[in-house]
Amino acid sequence: MEDRLVEITDVEQKTEKRLKRNEDSLREHWDKVKCTNTYIIGVPGEEREKESEKIFEEVIAQNFPNMGKEPPTQIQEAQLVPFKINPRRNTQRHILFKLTKIKDKEKILKANREKMQITYKGTPIRLSADFSAETLQPEGSGMIYLT
């Protein structure tokens, strides 16, 4: 009888550990999806010397005029992403934006998918969500990349 009881408790403990591991994994994946980080990819080099926040606001104003009527999205943080720069090549660096609200990021990325072609002063650029492990926060905060 005691052996059976010990066996049942061992099975329960293993089940609880597996359940906890699955919940942690799910939470980690959900944090990645709900991240408010966004990239802007493809901004010309001379333009990147401006303030990153102003570039983001100009991109939103030029490409999404109906979003400009709403209250402005608040940028919590903006930074150039330091990729390895090859001095022999014209290497583009991405701009990383951390917005205060996930809903703002979702609205911008949804409008981005609908528009398909986004430009900044005539240069095609891309907006994308940030899924890199270096910039993710465990709380689920996030950013947008301008490239």
C-alpha contacts under 8 A as a table, 3 or more apart, distances in Angstrom:
res1	aa1	res2	aa2	distance
1	M	4	R	5.18
1	M	5	L	6.34
2	E	5	L	5.00
2	E	6	V	6.17
3	D	6	V	5.16
3	D	7	E	6.10
4	R	7	E	5.03
4	R	8	I	6.21
5	L	8	I	5.15
5	L	9	T	6.30
6	V	9	T	5.19
6	V	10	D	6.18
7	E	10	D	5.15
7	E	11	V	6.29
8	I	11	V	5.14
8	I	12	E	6.19
9	T	12	E	4.96
9	T	13	Q	6.11
10	D	13	Q	5.12
10	D	14	K	6.22
11	V	14	K	5.17
11	V	15	T	6.12
12	E	15	T	5.03
12	E	16	E	6.12
13	Q	16	E	5.06
13	Q	17	K	6.18
14	K	17	K	5.10
14	K	18	R	6.15
15	T	18	R	5.12
15	T	19	L	6.07
16	E	19	L	5.02
16	E	20	K	6.09
17	K	20	K	5.12
17	K	21	R	6.12
18	R	21	R	5.07
18	R	22	N	6.14
19	L	22	N	5.11
19	L	23	E	6.16
20	K	23	E	5.06
20	K	24	D	6.15
21	R	24	D	5.13
21	R	25	S	6.17
22	N	25	S	5.04
22	N	26	L	6.09
23	E	26	L	5.05
23	E	27	R	6.07
24	D	27	R	5.06
24	D	28	E	6.11
25	S	28	E	5.07
25	S	29	H	6.27
26	L	29	H	5.18
26	L	30	W	6.06
27	R	30	W	5.04
27	R	31	D	6.07
28	E	31	D	5.16
28	E	32	K	6.44
28	E	138	P	7.51
29	H	32	K	5.12
29	H	33	V	6.38
30	W	33	V	5.06
30	W	34	K	6.05
30	W	140	G	7.75
31	D	34	K	5.15
31	D	35	C	5.96
31	D	136	L	7.88
31	D	137	Q	7.78
31	D	138	P	6.63
31	D	139	E	6.91
31	D	140	G	4.33
31	D	141	S	7.62
32	K	35	C	5.33
32	K	131	F	6.16
32	K	136	L	6.83
32	K	140	G	6.75
33	V	131	F	7.67
34	K	102	I	6.84
34	K	140	G	5.83
34	K	141	S	7.15
34	K	142	G	6.99
35	C	102	I	7.04
35	C	129	A	7.97
35	C	130	D	7.34
35	C	131	F	7.66
35	C	136	L	6.84
35	C	137	Q	7.84
35	C	140	G	5.13
35	C	141	S	4.82
35	C	142	G	3.45
35	C	143	M	6.35
36	T	98	K	5.95
36	T	99	L	5.77
36	T	100	T	7.42
36	T	101	K	6.85
36	T	102	I	5.08
36	T	105	K	5.96
36	T	129	A	7.71
36	T	130	D	7.83
36	T	140	G	7.56
36	T	141	S	5.18
36	T	142	G	2.60
36	T	143	M	4.02
36	T	144	I	6.48
37	N	96	L	6.88
37	N	97	F	5.76
37	N	98	K	4.78
37	N	99	L	6.71
37	N	105	K	7.74
37	N	129	A	6.09
37	N	130	D	5.14
37	N	131	F	7.96
37	N	135	T	7.78
37	N	136	L	7.88
37	N	141	S	7.17
37	N	142	G	3.44
37	N	143	M	0.99
37	N	144	I	4.03
37	N	145	Y	6.81
38	T	96	L	5.83
38	T	97	F	5.30
38	T	98	K	6.58
38	T	99	L	8.00
38	T	105	K	7.26
38	T	127	L	6.98
38	T	128	S	5.70
38	T	129	A	4.48
38	T	130	D	5.18
38	T	142	G	7.10
38	T	143	M	3.78
38	T	144	I	0.77
38	T	145	Y	3.64
38	T	146	L	6.84
39	Y	94	H	6.37
39	Y	95	I	5.65
39	Y	96	L	4.73
39	Y	97	F	6.37
39	Y	126	R	7.91
39	Y	127	L	5.63
39	Y	128	S	5.19
39	Y	129	A	6.07
39	Y	130	D	6.21
39	Y	143	M	6.92
39	Y	144	I	4.06
39	Y	145	Y	0.39
39	Y	146	L	3.88
39	Y	147	T	6.02
40	I	43	V	7.18
40	I	94	H	5.82
40	I	95	I	5.25
40	I	96	L	6.63
40	I	125	I	6.90
40	I	126	R	5.75
40	I	127	L	4.80
40	I	128	S	6.73
40	I	144	I	6.80
40	I	145	Y	3.78
40	I	146	L	0.46
40	I	147	T	3.47
41	I	92	Q	7.84
41	I	93	R	7.36
41	I	94	H	5.03
41	I	95	I	6.83
41	I	125	I	5.58
41	I	126	R	5.04
41	I	127	L	6.36
41	I	128	S	7.88
41	I	145	Y	6.33
41	I	146	L	4.16
41	I	147	T	0.58
42	G	92	Q	6.39
42	G	93	R	7.56
42	G	94	H	6.99
42	G	123	T	7.81
42	G	124	P	6.99
42	G	125	I	4.76
42	G	126	R	6.64
42	G	146	L	6.99
42	G	147	T	3.79
43	V	47	E	6.69
43	V	48	R	6.66
43	V	92	Q	7.38
43	V	93	R	7.87
43	V	94	H	7.51
43	V	120	Y	7.19
43	V	123	T	7.48
43	V	125	I	6.39
43	V	146	L	7.17
43	V	147	T	5.66
44	P	47	E	5.47
44	P	48	R	6.59
44	P	92	Q	7.33
44	P	123	T	7.74
45	G	48	R	5.29
45	G	49	E	7.28
45	G	92	Q	6.87
45	G	93	R	7.97
46	E	49	E	5.85
46	E	50	K	7.98
47	E	50	K	5.75
47	E	55	I	7.92
48	R	51	E	7.29
48	R	52	S	6.83
48	R	55	I	7.87
49	E	52	S	7.89
50	K	54	K	7.27
50	K	55	I	7.18
51	E	54	K	5.46
51	E	55	I	6.65
52	S	55	I	5.16
52	S	56	F	6.38
52	S	78	A	5.95
52	S	79	Q	6.73
52	S	80	L	7.82
52	S	95	I	7.08
53	E	56	F	5.19
53	E	57	E	6.28
53	E	75	I	7.12
53	E	78	A	6.31
54	K	57	E	5.05
54	K	58	E	6.08
55	I	58	E	5.11
55	I	59	V	6.18
56	F	59	V	5.16
56	F	60	I	6.29
56	F	146	L	7.60
57	E	60	I	5.18
57	E	61	A	6.08
58	E	61	A	5.03
58	E	62	Q	5.98
58	E	120	Y	7.77
59	V	62	Q	5.26
59	V	63	N	5.99
59	V	64	F	7.89
59	V	119	T	7.37
59	V	120	Y	5.90
60	I	63	N	5.47
60	I	64	F	5.29
60	I	65	P	7.20
60	I	67	M	7.41
60	I	68	G	7.26
61	A	64	F	5.64
61	A	65	P	5.30
61	A	67	M	7.56
61	A	68	G	5.89
62	Q	65	P	6.29
62	Q	119	T	7.97
62	Q	120	Y	7.55
63	N	118	I	6.28
63	N	119	T	7.12
64	F	67	M	5.43
64	F	68	G	6.89
64	F	111	A	7.38
65	P	68	G	5.21
65	P	69	K	7.30
66	N	69	K	5.61
66	N	70	E	7.57
67	M	70	E	5.56
68	G	71	P	7.25
68	G	72	P	6.81
73	T	99	L	7.33
73	T	100	T	7.87
73	T	104	D	6.37
74	Q	99	L	5.99
74	Q	100	T	5.88
74	Q	101	K	7.80
75	I	78	A	7.12
75	I	97	F	6.79
75	I	98	K	5.96
75	I	99	L	4.53
75	I	100	T	6.09
76	Q	97	F	7.59
76	Q	98	K	5.38
76	Q	99	L	5.20
76	Q	100	T	5.49
77	E	97	F	5.80
77	E	98	K	4.95
77	E	99	L	7.02
78	A	95	I	7.06
78	A	96	L	5.60
78	A	97	F	4.48
78	A	98	K	6.25
79	Q	95	I	5.74
79	Q	96	L	5.29
79	Q	97	F	6.68
80	L	93	R	6.59
80	L	94	H	5.92
80	L	95	I	4.54
80	L	96	L	6.08
81	V	93	R	6.05
81	V	94	H	5.36
81	V	95	I	5.85
81	V	96	L	6.37
82	P	85	I	7.96
82	P	93	R	6.80
82	P	94	H	7.99
83	F	93	R	6.49
85	I	89	R	7.99
85	I	91	T	5.98
86	N	89	R	5.49
86	N	90	N	7.46
86	N	91	T	6.55
87	P	90	N	7.35
92	Q	147	T	7.78
93	R	147	T	7.14
94	H	145	Y	6.49
94	H	146	L	5.90
94	H	147	T	4.75
95	I	145	Y	5.53
95	I	146	L	5.04
95	I	147	T	6.36
96	L	143	M	6.40
96	L	144	I	5.80
96	L	145	Y	4.51
96	L	146	L	6.43
97	F	143	M	4.88
97	F	144	I	4.85
97	F	145	Y	6.01
97	F	146	L	7.78
98	K	141	S	7.88
98	K	142	G	5.70
98	K	143	M	3.85
98	K	144	I	6.25
99	L	102	I	7.09
99	L	104	D	7.28
99	L	105	K	6.86
99	L	142	G	6.86
99	L	143	M	5.93
99	L	144	I	7.48
100	T	104	D	7.98
101	K	104	D	5.47
101	K	105	K	6.89
102	I	105	K	5.17
102	I	106	E	6.24
102	I	141	S	7.63
102	I	142	G	7.28
103	K	106	E	5.00
103	K	107	K	6.11
104	D	107	K	5.14
104	D	108	I	6.22
105	K	108	I	5.17
105	K	109	L	6.12
105	K	143	M	7.64
105	K	144	I	6.90
106	E	109	L	5.21
106	E	110	K	5.97
107	K	110	K	5.15
107	K	111	A	6.16
108	I	111	A	5.19
108	I	112	N	6.06
109	L	112	N	4.78
109	L	113	R	6.23
109	L	127	L	7.15
109	L	128	S	7.09
109	L	129	A	7.62
110	K	113	R	5.18
110	K	114	E	6.39
111	A	114	E	5.09
111	A	115	K	6.14
112	N	115	K	5.26
112	N	116	M	6.08
112	N	117	Q	7.79
112	N	118	I	7.35
112	N	127	L	6.99
113	R	116	M	5.36
115	K	118	I	7.10
117	Q	124	P	7.04
117	Q	125	I	7.85
117	Q	126	R	7.92
118	I	124	P	5.79
118	I	125	I	5.71
118	I	126	R	6.45
119	T	122	G	5.47
119	T	123	T	5.14
119	T	124	P	4.23
119	T	125	I	5.37
120	Y	123	T	5.17
120	Y	124	P	6.36
120	Y	125	I	6.57
125	I	146	L	7.13
125	I	147	T	5.66
126	R	146	L	6.10
126	R	147	T	5.32
127	L	144	I	6.98
127	L	145	Y	5.71
127	L	146	L	5.04
127	L	147	T	6.47
128	S	144	I	6.09
128	S	145	Y	5.40
128	S	146	L	7.01
129	A	143	M	6.74
129	A	144	I	5.09
129	A	145	Y	6.18
130	D	135	T	7.79
130	D	142	G	7.27
130	D	143	M	5.94
130	D	144	I	5.95
130	D	145	Y	6.35
131	F	135	T	7.92
131	F	136	L	7.24
132	S	135	T	5.99
132	S	136	L	6.62
133	A	136	L	5.37
135	T	142	G	7.78
136	L	140	G	7.14
136	L	141	S	6.97
136	L	142	G	6.48
137	Q	140	G	5.60
137	Q	141	S	5.69
137	Q	142	G	7.26
138	P	141	S	7.52
